[in-house]
């Protein structure tokens, strides 16, 4: 099935911004795990498949992810109005003034990100995490300032909202770690020993047992565990966009194919999965909002868009 016939679009948070239901993330892969050539192939497939949302951060590969993303975008000469770029601020450098959400770092950090991306503006700038040491008024005023300067169109904050990241739990939900840690996997990368420990620990073993049960449902549907996991996330009406990470073109293609299984997740199948996973959220209906602040999965953070 063609990938561009699968991708649909949803309003992001309370804004009027229409984003593809799946986006492409650059954490670990761009500027690190994969070659520049592979990154370009992956980004090209994403764009040609109808994905219009590309996410990065100042901290990813110490800025190299932004540099590579910007380099590819400049080379492709796609219309700037046809895609959405988001970046995130908090960890910008080693100096005390290069981290956190102070007015100084928000303004200077975003200017540095734009320079690396070779862009005049990003569509969305996120606070990558809360900063308890900076007054909220200072944070809001700083983000408002960068929007008024034309350096960003929207700003948002991590931990609550409607964009999910790491829907495959860094690859755990693909089944690749069933028999240990493959040498070329993310858990084997330098600096990711914490992830390896998580997989090989007691909680990791419990997760693997649950996944083996879920794999039976995937087989019944005729899809992979990765596709089942992605379809499960997208089935949630409170999720507007799922960020995909991919280290190969084939991997991205198969993940996009997961969209065809969303309609196949009937109420009874969702109940089966909820029983296996044991993490069914308690949804709180809020009639005057397009989203709620319910946690959708233990594997993902979420974002809320502030429309200014």
Secondary structure in CASP SS format (residue, H / E / C, confidence):
PFRMAT SS
TARGET T0000
AUTHOR 0000-0000-0000
METHOD secondary structure of the structure
MODEL  1
X C 1.00
X C 1.00
X H 1.00
X H 1.00
X H 1.00
X C 1.00
X C 1.00
X C 1.00
X E 1.00
X E 1.00
X E 1.00
X C 1.00
X C 1.00
X C 1.00
X C 1.00
X C 1.00
X C 1.00
X E 1.00
X E 1.00
X E 1.00
X C 1.00
X E 1.00
X E 1.00
X E 1.00
X E 1.00
X C 1.00
X C 1.00
X C 1.00
X H 1.00
X H 1.00
X H 1.00
X H 1.00
X H 1.00
X C 1.00
X C 1.00
X H 1.00
X H 1.00
X H 1.00
X H 1.00
X H 1.00
X H 1.00
X H 1.00
X H 1.00
X H 1.00
X H 1.00
X H 1.00
X H 1.00
X H 1.00
X C 1.00
X C 1.00
X C 1.00
X C 1.00
X E 1.00
X E 1.00
X E 1.00
X C 1.00
X C 1.00
X C 1.00
X C 1.00
X H 1.00
X H 1.00
X H 1.00
X H 1.00
X H 1.00
X H 1.00
X H 1.00
X H 1.00
X H 1.00
X H 1.00
X H 1.00
X H 1.00
X H 1.00
X H 1.00
X H 1.00
X H 1.00
X H 1.00
X C 1.00
X C 1.00
X C 1.00
X H 1.00
X H 1.00
X H 1.00
X C 1.00
X E 1.00
X E 1.00
X E 1.00
X E 1.00
X E 1.00
X E 1.00
X C 1.00
X E 1.00
X C 1.00
X C 1.00
X C 1.00
X C 1.00
X H 1.00
X H 1.00
X H 1.00
X E 1.00
X C 1.00
X C 1.00
X C 1.00
X H 1.00
X H 1.00
X H 1.00
X H 1.00
X H 1.00
X H 1.00
X H 1.00
X H 1.00
X H 1.00
X H 1.00
X H 1.00
X H 1.00
X H 1.00
X H 1.00
X H 1.00
X C 1.00
X C 1.00
X C 1.00
X C 1.00
X E 1.00
X E 1.00
X E 1.00
X E 1.00
X E 1.00
X E 1.00
X C 1.00
X C 1.00
X C 1.00
X C 1.00
X C 1.00
X C 1.00
X C 1.00
X C 1.00
X H 1.00
X H 1.00
X H 1.00
X H 1.00
X H 1.00
X H 1.00
X H 1.00
X H 1.00
X H 1.00
X H 1.00
X H 1.00
X H 1.00
X H 1.00
X C 1.00
X C 1.00
X C 1.00
X E 1.00
X E 1.00
X E 1.00
X E 1.00
X E 1.00
X E 1.00
X E 1.00
X C 1.00
X C 1.00
X C 1.00
X C 1.00
X E 1.00
X E 1.00
X C 1.00
X C 1.00
X C 1.00
X C 1.00
X H 1.00
X H 1.00
X H 1.00
X H 1.00
X H 1.00
X H 1.00
X C 1.00
X C 1.00
X C 1.00
X C 1.00
X C 1.00
X C 1.00
X C 1.00
X C 1.00
X C 1.00
X C 1.00
X C 1.00
X H 1.00
X H 1.00
X H 1.00
X C 1.00
X C 1.00
X C 1.00
X C 1.00
X H 1.00
X H 1.00
X H 1.00
X H 1.00
X H 1.00
X H 1.00
X H 1.00
X H 1.00
X C 1.00
X H 1.00
X H 1.00
X H 1.00
X H 1.00
X H 1.00
X H 1.00
X H 1.00
X H 1.00
X H 1.00
X H 1.00
X H 1.00
X H 1.00
X H 1.00
X H 1.00
X H 1.00
X H 1.00
X H 1.00
X H 1.00
X H 1.00
X H 1.00
X C 1.00
X C 1.00
X C 1.00
X H 1.00
X H 1.00
X H 1.00
X H 1.00
X H 1.00
X H 1.00
X H 1.00
X H 1.00
X H 1.00
X H 1.00
X H 1.00
X C 1.00
X C 1.00
X C 1.00
X C 1.00
X C 1.00
X E 1.00
X E 1.00
X E 1.00
X E 1.00
X C 1.00
X C 1.00
X C 1.00
X C 1.00
X H 1.00
X H 1.00
X H 1.00
X H 1.00
X H 1.00
X H 1.00
X H 1.00
X H 1.00
X H 1.00
X H 1.00
X H 1.00
X H 1.00
X H 1.00
X H 1.00
X H 1.00
X H 1.00
X C 1.00
X C 1.00
X H 1.00
X H 1.00
X H 1.00
X H 1.00
X H 1.00
X H 1.00
X H 1.00
X H 1.00
X H 1.00
X H 1.00
X H 1.00
X C 1.00
X C 1.00
X C 1.00
X C 1.00
X C 1.00
X C 1.00
X C 1.00
X C 1.00
X C 1.00
X C 1.00
X C 1.00
X C 1.00
X C 1.00
X C 1.00
X C 1.00
X C 1.00
X C 1.00
X C 1.00
X C 1.00
X C 1.00
X C 1.00
X C 1.00
X C 1.00
X C 1.00
X C 1.00
X E 1.00
X E 1.00
X E 1.00
X E 1.00
X C 1.00
X C 1.00
END
